[in-house]
Amino acid sequence: MNTEILSVDDGIEKAKEILLSGGIVAMPTETVYGLAADGTNPEAVKKIFEVKGRPSDNPLIAHVHNDYDINKLVVVKHDYIYKLIKAFMPGPLTLVMESKGVVCKEAVAGGDTLAVRMPSHRGCQALLRAVNLPLVAPSANLSKHTSPVSAEHVFCDLNGKIPLILDGGRCSGGIESTVLDVTEKVPRILRAGLITKEMIESVAGGCDIAEHKEGDKVRSPGVKYRHYRPKCDTALFDITETDKADALYVAEVKKGRTPYIMCSDDVADKFAGKNLLLLGKSGEEIAYNLYDKLLEGEKKADIIIAVSFGREDGVYLGIMNRLRKSCG
């Protein structure tokens, strides 16, 4: 199969044709690139799992445009849900609600809930309006690999496996959406992301964080399996362990290997003269750069030695979730 890369503006009609005929395409969102299929078509959805090598019990998120009536897809039980939609959607927030069965069971891993999101990316919105269907989409990469934040990243993983990649530029968010279970009176974060616990509490009046346990019903992607891993060795150290990170770097060099240290700009001076993958200073900068630097690092390094940030509030909760799964 020949994999074509087209700009969103040039490729929407071709993407629409592929999707409506039961095919799959890669599309940009503001978080990461997604591998999309018509969520009402079981055979199309199965292609996503086959191409990615994704376990069939790992559910998908349904993406819709911002004028789509989500009441067609899910049961909206609580008034605070509409407040969240008004405040944060379109944007990097996914809401898990009781499914009405319009999106096929293959997409929801046989469960009774559906995760719904409205991406804010202009090109993604244009595609969703063109098809006017819920497009289910996980990240557009091979299962467990680092998520793609550019069309080139998608091509590296899926060249020859899918017909089309819509190029919408570099993703502005950099990590996946916050997934929020809103089936109960108090919303509960299933997967942390750019919409933070504090932001949700300010609108909904409260917010819990789920503790995922063995045997729990899986309602969100990104919680059951090891994810986001680069194709090289990794190690993770706390910000208080920069001496240990430095020692590992030196030991790797002595072995004749090429290490890179991945860290925030704030601690870069502790590793002067060494190979560095710098993530930026703020939480938003670090989220934006995280996957890009992991994918850059896997091309250069035998091992990425990551140093954490000393905090897990706000957006850092989602960042540390990804960092532990990728390098821990």
Secondary structure, DSSP 8 states (H G I E B T S, - for coil): ---EEEEHHHHHHHHHHHHHTT--EEE--SSS-EEEEETT-HHHHHHHHHHHT--TTS--EEE--TTS-GGGTEE---HHHHHHHHHH-SSSEEEEEEE-S-S-TTTTTT-SEEEEE----HHHHHHHHHH-S-EE--BSSSTTB---SSHHHHHHHHTTTSSEEEE--S-SS-S--EEEE-SSSS-EEEE--SS-HHHHHHHHS--EE----TT----STTSSS---B-SSEEEEE-GGGHHHHHHHHHHHHHTT--EEEEE-GGGGGGGTTS-EEE--SSHHHHHHHHHHHHHHHHHH-SEEEEE--S--STTHHHHHHHHHHHH-
